[in-house]
Amino acid sequence: MTCESQPLPAPQRPTGLMPDIGFAQAAPVRFALGAAPLDAALGGGLANARLHELWPATVEDAPSTAGFALMLALRASGNSGTIVWIEQERGRQGALYPPGLMELGIDPARILFVTTPDEKSLLRAAGDVVRSPAAAVAVIAPADSARLLDLTASRRLTLFAERSGTTAILLRTTDPQAPSAATTRWRVASCLSQALEANAPGAPAFALDLIRQRGGAPSAGWRLEWDRDRACFAPLSRLVAVDDGGGYLAAG
């Protein structure tokens, strides 16, 4: 398997402050995912210093969505940037597993874990992290419906991200159509990976729908595979969504 963009991009900061949400003084710096067709659809990759939202296609896809968020964070943070994972208290269930991170090629030492007791504290911590230029990426993981993460809160996070240069990734769990200032919104599902030699388990694979892209068109039916050795994504095949509750069929 090969990736179109092998080295991790170095995190870059915007050169100017943003006077208001949605009125950029310059085009955003972007980081490539490594899958050339999707990067082209994104105008060169995902925008740094912006808010991006992910939500699982089904409840069972939540772990895959968290994994996809970490892979995006690794791409956005470059070789040395700090990733801050901010999550709401949920006990041992749903906690990130360090050996599993290493299997994905992610060094747990690069991640600063922040746990908050409730959604209000989560939102406050997320604001503090995203407004600080010390973090390259902030992943925000509420436990439930995240009622407080409304349009106003997403605008605030977007403004903080544009001013500090920190990229924010929000993991939604419900109501994916809620109003949001996020630059992109993604629907994430796990899919079967391609087996390796001797029928060994393949690399993590994802079925993705780009539901919203600010300044660009949505794009559904992507299928990507994670290359841990090169720390980037590689395209597999385009998929066709079928109206059977969110399933996918390979297109050729």
C-alpha atoms as an extended CHARMM CRD file, in Angstrom:
* protein
*
       252  EXT
         1         1  MET       CA              0.0000000000        0.0000000000        0.0000000000  PROA      1               0.0000000000
         2         2  THR       CA              1.2760000000        3.4880000000       -0.7930000000  PROA      2               0.0000000000
         3         3  CYS       CA              0.2050000000        6.9500000000        0.2400000000  PROA      3               0.0000000000
         4         4  GLU       CA              0.2410000000       10.0240000000       -1.9270000000  PROA      4               0.0000000000
         5         5  SER       CA              1.7200000000       12.1560000000        0.8380000000  PROA      5               0.0000000000
         6         6  GLN       CA              4.0950000000       10.1890000000        3.0240000000  PROA      6               0.0000000000
         7         7  PRO       CA              5.6640000000       12.6480000000        5.4840000000  PROA      7               0.0000000000
         8         8  LEU       CA              3.5820000000       14.2380000000        8.1910000000  PROA      8               0.0000000000
         9         9  PRO       CA              2.9710000000       17.9010000000        7.4290000000  PROA      9               0.0000000000
        10        10  ALA       CA              4.4640000000       20.3530000000        9.8800000000  PROA      10              0.0000000000
        11        11  PRO       CA              1.7780000000       22.2520000000       11.7970000000  PROA      11              0.0000000000
        12        12  GLN       CA              1.5690000000       25.8460000000       10.6160000000  PROA      12              0.0000000000
        13        13  ARG       CA              0.0220000000       28.8630000000       12.2650000000  PROA      13              0.0000000000
        14        14  PRO       CA             -2.0540000000       31.5260000000       10.5410000000  PROA      14              0.0000000000
        15        15  THR       CA             -0.2450000000       34.8000000000        9.9920000000  PROA      15              0.0000000000
        16        16  GLY       CA             -3.0730000000       37.0820000000       11.0670000000  PROA      16              0.0000000000
        17        17  LEU       CA             -5.9400000000       37.1900000000       13.5290000000  PROA      17              0.0000000000
        18        18  MET       CA             -9.5110000000       36.7660000000       12.4220000000  PROA      18              0.0000000000
        19        19  PRO       CA            -11.7900000000       39.7590000000       12.9910000000  PROA      19              0.0000000000
        20        20  ASP       CA            -14.9430000000       37.6290000000       13.0160000000  PROA      20              0.0000000000
        21        21  ILE       CA            -16.2610000000       34.1490000000       12.2890000000  PROA      21              0.0000000000
        22        22  GLY       CA            -16.3510000000       33.3450000000        8.5810000000  PROA      22              0.0000000000
        23        23  PHE       CA            -14.3400000000       36.3710000000        7.3940000000  PROA      23              0.0000000000
        24        24  ALA       CA            -10.8300000000       35.0460000000        6.8440000000  PROA      24              0.0000000000
        25        25  GLN       CA             -8.0390000000       37.4520000000        5.9320000000  PROA      25              0.0000000000
        26        26  ALA       CA             -6.2240000000       34.7200000000        4.0090000000  PROA      26              0.0000000000
        27        27  ALA       CA             -6.8800000000       31.2270000000        2.7240000000  PROA      27              0.0000000000
        28        28  PRO       CA             -6.3780000000       28.6280000000        5.4780000000  PROA      28              0.0000000000
        29        29  VAL       CA             -3.2590000000       26.4910000000        5.6560000000  PROA      29              0.0000000000
        30        30  ARG       CA             -4.2350000000       22.8870000000        4.8970000000  PROA      30              0.0000000000
        31        31  PHE       CA             -2.9120000000       19.4670000000        5.8180000000  PROA      31              0.0000000000
        32        32  ALA       CA             -3.1920000000       16.5910000000        3.3560000000  PROA      32              0.0000000000
        33        33  LEU       CA             -4.7610000000       13.3130000000        4.4280000000  PROA      33              0.0000000000
        34        34  GLY       CA             -2.5960000000       11.3710000000        1.9720000000  PROA      34              0.0000000000
        35        35  ALA       CA             -5.4380000000       10.1370000000       -0.2550000000  PROA      35              0.0000000000
        36        36  ALA       CA             -5.0580000000       12.3140000000       -3.3510000000  PROA      36              0.0000000000
        37        37  PRO       CA             -8.6550000000       12.1350000000       -4.6560000000  PROA      37              0.0000000000
        38        38  LEU       CA            -10.1250000000       13.1710000000       -1.3120000000  PROA      38              0.0000000000
        39        39  ASP       CA             -7.4690000000       15.8350000000       -0.7560000000  PROA      39              0.0000000000
        40        40  ALA       CA             -8.3900000000       17.2720000000       -4.1500000000  PROA      40              0.0000000000
        41        41  ALA       CA            -12.0820000000       17.3090000000       -3.1920000000  PROA      41              0.0000000000
        42        42  LEU       CA            -11.0950000000       19.2260000000       -0.0560000000  PROA      42              0.0000000000
        43        43  GLY       CA             -9.1300000000       21.8280000000       -1.9810000000  PROA      43              0.0000000000
        44        44  GLY       CA             -5.7660000000       20.4530000000       -0.9150000000  PROA      44              0.0000000000
        45        45  GLY       CA             -6.6700000000       18.8630000000        2.4090000000  PROA      45              0.0000000000
        46        46  LEU       CA             -8.3890000000       19.8020000000        5.6450000000  PROA      46              0.0000000000
        47        47  ALA       CA             -7.9850000000       23.3340000000        6.9380000000  PROA      47              0.0000000000
        48        48  ASN       CA             -5.7710000000       23.8480000000        9.9650000000  PROA      48              0.0000000000
        49        49  ALA       CA             -6.9170000000       26.2630000000       12.6590000000  PROA      49              0.0000000000
        50        50  ARG       CA            -10.5740000000       25.4000000000       12.1020000000  PROA      50              0.0000000000
        51        51  LEU       CA            -13.2810000000       23.2860000000       13.7530000000  PROA      51              0.0000000000
        52        52  HSD       CA            -14.1500000000       19.9250000000       12.1820000000  PROA      52              0.0000000000
        53        53  GLU       CA            -16.9940000000       17.6510000000       13.3390000000  PROA      53              0.0000000000
        54        54  LEU       CA            -17.3060000000       13.8800000000       13.1900000000  PROA      54              0.0000000000
        55        55  TRP       CA            -20.1590000000       11.6220000000       14.1520000000  PROA      55              0.0000000000
        56        56  PRO       CA            -20.5960000000        7.8290000000       13.9670000000  PROA      56              0.0000000000
        57        57  ALA       CA            -23.0050000000        6.3320000000       11.4480000000  PROA      57              0.0000000000
        58        58  THR       CA            -24.2470000000        3.9690000000       14.1860000000  PROA      58              0.0000000000
        59        59  VAL       CA            -23.5580000000        3.5090000000       17.8780000000  PROA      59              0.0000000000
        60        60  GLU       CA            -21.2480000000        0.6310000000       17.0000000000  PROA      60              0.0000000000
        61        61  ASP       CA            -19.1530000000        2.9760000000       14.8590000000  PROA      61              0.0000000000
        62        62  ALA       CA            -18.2190000000        5.2250000000       17.7950000000  PROA      62              0.0000000000
        63        63  PRO       CA            -14.8030000000        3.5640000000       18.4080000000  PROA      63              0.0000000000
        64        64  SER       CA            -13.9540000000        3.8520000000       14.7110000000  PROA      64              0.0000000000
        65        65  THR       CA            -14.9510000000        7.5150000000       14.7760000000  PROA      65              0.0000000000
        66        66  ALA       CA            -12.6410000000        8.1430000000       17.7370000000  PROA      66              0.0000000000
        67        67  GLY       CA             -9.8400000000        6.3570000000       15.9020000000  PROA      67              0.0000000000
        68        68  PHE       CA            -10.4380000000        8.4350000000       12.7750000000  PROA      68              0.0000000000
        69        69  ALA       CA            -10.3050000000       11.6030000000       14.9130000000  PROA      69              0.0000000000
        70        70  LEU       CA             -6.9280000000       10.5660000000       16.3130000000  PROA      70              0.0000000000
        71        71  MET       CA             -5.5910000000        9.8500000000       12.8330000000  PROA      71              0.0000000000
        72        72  LEU       CA             -6.7200000000       13.2790000000       11.6450000000  PROA      72              0.0000000000
        73        73  ALA       CA             -5.1040000000       14.7960000000       14.7370000000  PROA      73              0.0000000000
        74        74  LEU       CA             -1.8350000000       13.0400000000       13.9340000000  PROA      74              0.0000000000
        75        75  ARG       CA             -1.8890000000       14.3970000000       10.3790000000  PROA      75              0.0000000000
        76        76  ALA       CA             -2.7200000000       17.9070000000       11.5710000000  PROA      76              0.0000000000
        77        77  SER       CA             -0.1320000000       18.0190000000       14.3520000000  PROA      77              0.0000000000
        78        78  GLY       CA              2.9090000000       17.0670000000       12.3020000000  PROA      78              0.0000000000
        79        79  ASN       CA              5.8410000000       15.2050000000       13.7770000000  PROA      79              0.0000000000
        80        80  SER       CA              5.9780000000       16.9490000000       17.1420000000  PROA      80              0.0000000000
        81        81  GLY       CA              2.8090000000       18.9510000000       17.8650000000  PROA      81              0.0000000000
        82        82  THR       CA              0.8670000000       18.2430000000       21.0400000000  PROA      82              0.0000000000
        83        83  ILE       CA             -2.5570000000       16.6110000000       20.7810000000  PROA      83              0.0000000000
        84        84  VAL       CA             -4.9730000000       17.3460000000       23.6390000000  PROA      84              0.0000000000
        85        85  TRP       CA             -7.8070000000       14.8450000000       24.1140000000  PROA      85              0.0000000000
        86        86  ILE       CA            -10.6040000000       16.4450000000       26.1680000000  PROA      86              0.0000000000
        87        87  GLU       CA            -13.3300000000       14.0610000000       27.2360000000  PROA      87              0.0000000000
        88        88  GLN       CA            -16.2440000000       13.9730000000       29.6390000000  PROA      88              0.0000000000
        89        89  GLU       CA            -16.0790000000       11.5320000000       32.5240000000  PROA      89              0.0000000000
        90        90  ARG       CA            -17.5450000000        8.1780000000       31.5110000000  PROA      90              0.0000000000
        91        91  GLY       CA            -15.6930000000        5.6750000000       33.6850000000  PROA      91              0.0000000000
        92        92  ARG       CA            -13.4430000000        3.0380000000       32.1630000000  PROA      92              0.0000000000
        93        93  GLN       CA            -15.8300000000        2.3850000000       29.2960000000  PROA      93              0.0000000000
        94        94  GLY       CA            -14.8460000000        4.3620000000       26.2290000000  PROA      94              0.0000000000
        95        95  ALA       CA            -11.4050000000        5.3720000000       27.5530000000  PROA      95              0.0000000000
        96        96  LEU       CA             -8.5290000000        5.3700000000       25.0820000000  PROA      96              0.0000000000
        97        97  TYR       CA             -6.2590000000        2.3300000000       25.3510000000  PROA      97              0.0000000000
        98        98  PRO       CA             -2.5400000000        3.2260000000       25.0540000000  PROA      98              0.0000000000
        99        99  PRO       CA             -1.4270000000       -0.1220000000       23.5140000000  PROA      99              0.0000000000
       100       100  GLY       CA             -4.1800000000        0.3050000000       20.9300000000  PROA      100             0.0000000000
       101       101  LEU       CA             -2.8810000000        3.7850000000       20.1090000000  PROA      101             0.0000000000
       102       102  MET       CA              0.5790000000        2.3780000000       19.5010000000  PROA      102             0.0000000000
       103       103  GLU       CA             -0.9090000000       -0.2040000000       17.1250000000  PROA      103             0.0000000000
       104       104  LEU       CA             -2.2300000000        2.7250000000       15.1040000000  PROA      104             0.0000000000
       105       105  GLY       CA              1.2180000000        4.3150000000       15.0670000000  PROA      105             0.0000000000
       106       106  ILE       CA              0.2860000000        6.9940000000       17.6160000000  PROA      106             0.0000000000
       107       107  ASP       CA              2.6800000000        7.6040000000       20.5140000000  PROA      107             0.0000000000
       108       108  PRO       CA              0.5380000000        8.0470000000       23.6740000000  PROA      108             0.0000000000
       109       109  ALA       CA              3.2330000000       10.3460000000       25.0520000000  PROA      109             0.0000000000
       110       110  ARG       CA              2.2260000000       12.9450000000       22.4700000000  PROA      110             0.0000000000
       111       111  ILE       CA             -1.3280000000       13.0960000000       23.8050000000  PROA      111             0.0000000000
       112       112  LEU       CA             -2.3320000000       15.1490000000       26.8340000000  PROA      112             0.0000000000
       113       113  PHE       CA             -5.5020000000       13.6470000000       28.3250000000  PROA      113             0.0000000000
       114       114  VAL       CA             -8.0100000000       15.9610000000       30.0310000000  PROA      114             0.0000000000
       115       115  THR       CA            -11.0960000000       14.5340000000       31.7740000000  PROA      115             0.0000000000
       116       116  THR       CA            -13.9570000000       16.7440000000       32.9430000000  PROA      116             0.0000000000
       117       117  PRO       CA            -16.8930000000       15.8520000000       35.2440000000  PROA      117             0.0000000000
       118       118  ASP       CA            -19.6750000000       17.3250000000       33.0990000000  PROA      118             0.0000000000
       119       119  GLU       CA            -20.4520000000       19.0120000000       29.8070000000  PROA      119             0.0000000000
       120       120  LYS       CA            -20.1160000000       22.5320000000       31.1690000000  PROA      120             0.0000000000
       121       121  SER       CA            -16.5960000000       21.7920000000       32.3850000000  PROA      121             0.0000000000
       122       122  LEU       CA            -15.8110000000       20.0980000000       29.0840000000  PROA      122             0.0000000000
       123       123  LEU       CA            -16.8280000000       23.1870000000       27.1380000000  PROA      123             0.0000000000
       124       124  ARG       CA            -14.8000000000       25.4470000000       29.4170000000  PROA      124             0.0000000000
       125       125  ALA       CA            -11.7100000000       23.2310000000       29.1130000000  PROA      125             0.0000000000
       126       126  ALA       CA            -12.1330000000       22.9860000000       25.3430000000  PROA      126             0.0000000000
       127       127  GLY       CA            -12.2550000000       26.7640000000       25.0630000000  PROA      127             0.0000000000
       128       128  ASP       CA             -9.0990000000       27.1430000000       27.1540000000  PROA      128             0.0000000000
       129       129  VAL       CA             -7.1980000000       24.5830000000       25.0680000000  PROA      129             0.0000000000
       130       130  VAL       CA             -8.3460000000       25.7390000000       21.6330000000  PROA      130             0.0000000000
       131       131  ARG       CA             -7.5560000000       29.3850000000       22.3520000000  PROA      131             0.0000000000
       132       132  SER       CA             -3.9910000000       28.4610000000       23.3670000000  PROA      132             0.0000000000
       133       133  PRO       CA             -1.3290000000       28.2150000000       20.6400000000  PROA      133             0.0000000000
       134       134  ALA       CA              0.5070000000       25.6230000000       22.7730000000  PROA      134             0.0000000000
       135       135  ALA       CA             -1.6990000000       22.8200000000       21.4240000000  PROA      135             0.0000000000
       136       136  ALA       CA             -1.5180000000       21.7220000000       17.7940000000  PROA      136             0.0000000000
       137       137  VAL       CA             -4.8340000000       19.8470000000       17.9050000000  PROA      137             0.0000000000
       138       138  ALA       CA             -7.6760000000       19.5920000000       20.4170000000  PROA      138             0.0000000000
       139       139  VAL       CA            -10.0490000000       16.6130000000       20.1880000000  PROA      139             0.0000000000
       140       140  ILE       CA            -13.2840000000       17.2990000000       22.0850000000  PROA      140             0.0000000000
       141       141  ALA       CA            -15.2580000000       14.2170000000       23.1270000000  PROA      141             0.0000000000
       142       142  PRO       CA            -18.4920000000       14.8420000000       25.0720000000  PROA      142             0.0000000000
       143       143  ALA       CA            -20.2190000000       11.8560000000       26.6430000000  PROA      143             0.0000000000
       144       144  ASP       CA            -23.7910000000       12.3840000000       25.5200000000  PROA      144             0.0000000000
       145       145  SER       CA            -25.8820000000       14.6850000000       23.3410000000  PROA      145             0.0000000000
       146       146  ALA       CA            -23.7590000000       17.7590000000       24.1480000000  PROA      146             0.0000000000
       147       147  ARG       CA            -26.6650000000       20.2080000000       24.4340000000  PROA      147             0.0000000000
       148       148  LEU       CA            -24.3170000000       23.0690000000       25.3280000000  PROA      148             0.0000000000
       149       149  LEU       CA            -22.2220000000       22.5880000000       22.1900000000  PROA      149             0.0000000000
       150       150  ASP       CA            -24.6950000000       24.5700000000       20.1240000000  PROA      150             0.0000000000
       151       151  LEU       CA            -24.1970000000       27.0150000000       17.2520000000  PROA      151             0.0000000000
       152       152  THR       CA            -22.9270000000       29.7450000000       19.5620000000  PROA      152             0.0000000000
       153       153  ALA       CA            -20.4160000000       27.4180000000       21.2120000000  PROA      153             0.0000000000
       154       154  SER       CA            -19.1770000000       26.1440000000       17.8400000000  PROA      154             0.0000000000
       155       155  ARG       CA            -18.7230000000       29.7220000000       16.6270000000  PROA      155             0.0000000000
       156       156  ARG       CA            -16.6900000000       30.4920000000       19.7260000000  PROA      156             0.0000000000
       157       157  LEU       CA            -14.4850000000       27.4320000000       19.2090000000  PROA      157             0.0000000000
       158       158  THR       CA            -14.0120000000       28.3710000000       15.5580000000  PROA      158             0.0000000000
       159       159  LEU       CA            -12.9500000000       31.9020000000       16.4870000000  PROA      159             0.0000000000
       160       160  PHE       CA            -10.5030000000       30.5850000000       19.1020000000  PROA      160             0.0000000000
       161       161  ALA       CA             -9.0520000000       28.1250000000       16.5670000000  PROA      161             0.0000000000
       162       162  GLU       CA             -8.5970000000       30.7930000000       13.8890000000  PROA      162             0.0000000000
       163       163  ARG       CA             -6.8500000000       33.1110000000       16.3260000000  PROA      163             0.0000000000
       164       164  SER       CA             -4.5650000000       30.5600000000       18.0050000000  PROA      164             0.0000000000
       165       165  GLY       CA             -3.8060000000       28.2390000000       15.0940000000  PROA      165             0.0000000000
       166       166  THR       CA             -5.0450000000       25.2010000000       17.0080000000  PROA      166             0.0000000000
       167       167  THR       CA             -7.1290000000       22.7260000000       15.0160000000  PROA      167             0.0000000000
       168       168  ALA       CA            -10.2660000000       21.5160000000       16.8290000000  PROA      168             0.0000000000
       169       169  ILE       CA            -12.0170000000       18.1850000000       16.1900000000  PROA      169             0.0000000000
       170       170  LEU       CA            -15.4210000000       17.6240000000       17.8040000000  PROA      170             0.0000000000
       171       171  LEU       CA            -16.8490000000       14.1290000000       18.2410000000  PROA      171             0.0000000000
       172       172  ARG       CA            -20.6310000000       14.3440000000       18.0250000000  PROA      172             0.0000000000
       173       173  THR       CA            -22.8190000000       11.4840000000       19.2370000000  PROA      173             0.0000000000
       174       174  THR       CA            -26.3490000000       12.6100000000       18.3470000000  PROA      174             0.0000000000
       175       175  ASP       CA            -28.2260000000       15.1360000000       16.2050000000  PROA      175             0.0000000000
       176       176  PRO       CA            -25.6120000000       15.4990000000       13.4380000000  PROA      176             0.0000000000
       177       177  GLN       CA            -27.7840000000       18.0380000000       11.6560000000  PROA      177             0.0000000000
       178       178  ALA       CA            -27.6940000000       20.5070000000       14.5470000000  PROA      178             0.0000000000
       179       179  PRO       CA            -26.5780000000       24.0220000000       13.5060000000  PROA      179             0.0000000000
       180       180  SER       CA            -22.8120000000       24.3680000000       13.6510000000  PROA      180             0.0000000000
       181       181  ALA       CA            -20.0190000000       26.6770000000       12.5220000000  PROA      181             0.0000000000
       182       182  ALA       CA            -17.7270000000       23.7170000000       11.7620000000  PROA      182             0.0000000000
       183       183  THR       CA            -15.7470000000       23.9570000000        8.5310000000  PROA      183             0.0000000000
       184       184  THR       CA            -16.3680000000       20.2850000000        7.7080000000  PROA      184             0.0000000000
       185       185  ARG       CA            -18.7820000000       17.6480000000        9.0440000000  PROA      185             0.0000000000
       186       186  TRP       CA            -18.1460000000       13.9340000000        8.5350000000  PROA      186             0.0000000000
       187       187  ARG       CA            -20.1960000000       10.7720000000        8.9180000000  PROA      187             0.0000000000
       188       188  VAL       CA            -17.8750000000        7.8930000000        9.8530000000  PROA      188             0.0000000000
       189       189  ALA       CA            -18.4760000000        4.1530000000        9.6420000000  PROA      189             0.0000000000
       190       190  SER       CA            -16.1350000000        1.2210000000        9.9980000000  PROA      190             0.0000000000
       191       191  CYS       CA            -15.7920000000       -1.1500000000        7.0640000000  PROA      191             0.0000000000
       192       192  LEU       CA            -14.0070000000       -4.3870000000        6.2720000000  PROA      192             0.0000000000
       193       193  SER       CA            -10.2950000000       -4.0350000000        5.7890000000  PROA      193             0.0000000000
       194       194  GLN       CA             -8.3080000000       -5.8220000000        3.1140000000  PROA      194             0.0000000000
       195       195  ALA       CA             -6.6620000000       -8.9000000000        4.5960000000  PROA      195             0.0000000000
       196       196  LEU       CA             -2.8830000000       -9.0920000000        4.4770000000  PROA      196             0.0000000000
       197       197  GLU       CA             -0.7820000000      -12.1070000000        3.5630000000  PROA      197             0.0000000000
       198       198  ALA       CA             -1.6720000000      -15.3450000000        5.3700000000  PROA      198             0.0000000000
       199       199  ASN       CA             -5.0840000000      -13.7980000000        6.0390000000  PROA      199             0.0000000000
       200       200  ALA       CA             -3.6370000000      -11.4820000000        8.7020000000  PROA      200             0.0000000000
       201       201  PRO       CA             -5.8730000000       -8.5940000000        9.8280000000  PROA      201             0.0000000000
       202       202  GLY       CA             -5.6900000000       -5.6310000000        7.5130000000  PROA      202             0.0000000000
       203       203  ALA       CA             -5.2870000000       -1.9580000000        8.2620000000  PROA      203             0.0000000000
       204       204  PRO       CA             -8.1680000000        0.0370000000        9.8070000000  PROA      204             0.0000000000
       205       205  ALA       CA            -10.6290000000        1.0530000000        7.1020000000  PROA      205             0.0000000000
       206       206  PHE       CA            -13.3680000000        3.6830000000        7.0970000000  PROA      206             0.0000000000
       207       207  ALA       CA            -16.4220000000        4.5380000000        5.0300000000  PROA      207             0.0000000000
       208       208  LEU       CA            -16.7740000000        8.3190000000        5.0380000000  PROA      208             0.0000000000
       209       209  ASP       CA            -19.3370000000       10.8620000000        3.9370000000  PROA      209             0.0000000000
       210       210  LEU       CA            -18.2940000000       14.5090000000        3.8170000000  PROA      210             0.0000000000
       211       211  ILE       CA            -21.6970000000       15.9490000000        4.6980000000  PROA      211             0.0000000000
       212       212  ARG       CA            -20.6460000000       19.5870000000        4.7660000000  PROA      212             0.0000000000
       213       213  GLN       CA            -17.6830000000       21.5700000000        3.5290000000  PROA      213             0.0000000000
       214       214  ARG       CA            -17.6460000000       25.3120000000        4.0070000000  PROA      214             0.0000000000
       215       215  GLY       CA            -16.9230000000       26.8820000000        0.6510000000  PROA      215             0.0000000000
       216       216  GLY       CA            -17.0900000000       23.5450000000       -1.1620000000  PROA      216             0.0000000000
       217       217  ALA       CA            -19.4090000000       20.7410000000       -2.1560000000  PROA      217             0.0000000000
       218       218  PRO       CA            -20.2770000000       17.7290000000        0.0140000000  PROA      218             0.0000000000
       219       219  SER       CA            -18.8590000000       14.4200000000       -1.1270000000  PROA      219             0.0000000000
       220       220  ALA       CA            -20.2050000000       11.0140000000       -0.0790000000  PROA      220             0.0000000000
       221       221  GLY       CA            -18.9620000000        7.4700000000       -0.4620000000  PROA      221             0.0000000000
       222       222  TRP       CA            -15.2630000000        7.6310000000        0.3710000000  PROA      222             0.0000000000
       223       223  ARG       CA            -13.3900000000        4.6170000000        1.6230000000  PROA      223             0.0000000000
       224       224  LEU       CA             -9.9830000000        5.0750000000        3.2080000000  PROA      224             0.0000000000
       225       225  GLU       CA             -7.4110000000        2.8300000000        4.8120000000  PROA      225             0.0000000000
       226       226  TRP       CA             -4.9000000000        3.9500000000        7.4490000000  PROA      226             0.0000000000
       227       227  ASP       CA             -1.2190000000        3.2890000000        6.7630000000  PROA      227             0.0000000000
       228       228  ARG       CA              0.3920000000        3.3290000000       10.1900000000  PROA      228             0.0000000000
       229       229  ASP       CA              3.9480000000        3.1210000000        8.8660000000  PROA      229             0.0000000000
       230       230  ARG       CA              3.5570000000        6.3110000000        6.8200000000  PROA      230             0.0000000000
       231       231  ALA       CA              0.9920000000        7.8850000000        9.1570000000  PROA      231             0.0000000000
       232       232  CYS       CA             -1.3980000000        8.7540000000        6.3520000000  PROA      232             0.0000000000
       233       233  PHE       CA             -4.5330000000        7.5390000000        4.6040000000  PROA      233             0.0000000000
       234       234  ALA       CA             -4.6960000000        5.6120000000        1.3510000000  PROA      234             0.0000000000
       235       235  PRO       CA             -7.7960000000        5.3070000000       -0.8360000000  PROA      235             0.0000000000
       236       236  LEU       CA             -9.3570000000        1.9200000000       -1.4510000000  PROA      236             0.0000000000
       237       237  SER       CA            -12.4250000000        2.2250000000       -3.6750000000  PROA      237             0.0000000000
       238       238  ARG       CA            -15.3950000000        4.4910000000       -4.0550000000  PROA      238             0.0000000000
       239       239  LEU       CA            -18.5420000000        3.2250000000       -2.3850000000  PROA      239             0.0000000000
       240       240  VAL       CA            -22.2070000000        3.5450000000       -3.2140000000  PROA      240             0.0000000000
       241       241  ALA       CA            -24.5590000000        4.2020000000       -0.2990000000  PROA      241             0.0000000000
       242       242  VAL       CA            -27.7200000000        2.1020000000       -0.3050000000  PROA      242             0.0000000000
       243       243  ASP       CA            -30.9330000000        3.0690000000        1.4190000000  PROA      243             0.0000000000
       244       244  ASP       CA            -31.0240000000        0.2250000000        3.9250000000  PROA      244             0.0000000000
       245       245  GLY       CA            -30.2200000000        2.0390000000        7.1290000000  PROA      245             0.0000000000
       246       246  GLY       CA            -26.7750000000        3.3400000000        6.2270000000  PROA      246             0.0000000000
       247       247  GLY       CA            -25.0460000000        0.3240000000        4.6580000000  PROA      247             0.0000000000
       248       248  TYR       CA            -22.5780000000        0.4650000000        1.8040000000  PROA      248             0.0000000000
       249       249  LEU       CA            -21.8790000000       -1.6140000000       -1.2830000000  PROA      249             0.0000000000
       250       250  ALA       CA            -18.5990000000       -1.5080000000       -3.1660000000  PROA      250             0.0000000000
       251       251  ALA       CA            -18.8420000000        0.1210000000       -6.5530000000  PROA      251             0.0000000000
       252       252  GLY       CA            -16.8940000000       -2.1650000000       -8.8260000000  PROA      252             0.0000000000
